[in-house]
Amino acid sequence: MSARGREVLERIRGGETLIFDGGYGTMLFAAGLLNGACPELWNDTHADVVRSIHKGYFDAGSQIVETNTFGGTRLKLVEYRLGERTRDLNERGARLARAAAPPAGYIAGSIGPTSRLPQDYALDAGVTDEEYEATFLEQAEALAEGGVDLFAVETMMFPQEATAAIRACKKATDLPVMATMFFQFEELHDRDRTMWGESPADAARSLLAAGADVVGMNCGRGPDRAIVIIREMRKVTDAPLIAYPNAGLPVTKGDTVTYELGPEEMAREYPALLDAGCNIVGACCGSNPEHIERIAAVVRAAGRRGA
Ligand SMILES: [Zn+2]
């Protein structure tokens, strides 16, 4: 079962840089997802739309595509009164991505934050490590059942939540785990920190110590900061590193939200991201298959893309 996921790690060890996918939110909204609706429910009600987004990324050059299960923990799904559908929506998500994948494509099971604060920070009772682990274990088991090759624990804000998710994935299966944190750029100090003050080096160390196979950053400000973050992580580890930043900051005009960086502008930053020691590159909010196409071209031009 884990053979395909292991292949990702072997290819990186062999010197390849792999291409991840881009954003989902903007594409789902463009397809009619309403604000406040549950994106994961679309794995059932709008399967064709979700499948076509996956296919769009594979066609654009993504080698690893993630499932539409970012908010798929029971703790998150209960907000939509869909807690009892946790297993079903995650399994469906994995199957949909698999159905869109070419034979050589890899599927990463997306696991995002629960939006519930850890015990030490919450004003209410908060979530204990055990509760985090249980909710992520349920999701990871369902994703594995649906056939993912590896996991993408992503956009994590709290170290407690991130490490609980990693441990849960490892308890569920022996599939590889990629784990990425959300970093804020603190302009005043000219540095990048997680919401709870961890430096990129600290974050990399703690994610690896929890058992992650690939660590890095996603979302956040944009590729310019991704370069700095990956450089700092590379100083403290030889482990595979991944970055999939946002297409710059969101720009709100009336009802519409666009992002600062178009495909060309974004891709221009990627040679430096490769030089920083990044092994898997993609993009997050505000990006679409065109961004991935340009990023894939950069990787090819650097001679880092395998068959
Ligand atoms: Zn994002």
Residues whose N, C-alpha, C, O or C-beta is under 5 A from the ligand:
A	BS01	ZN	C219 N246 C284 C285
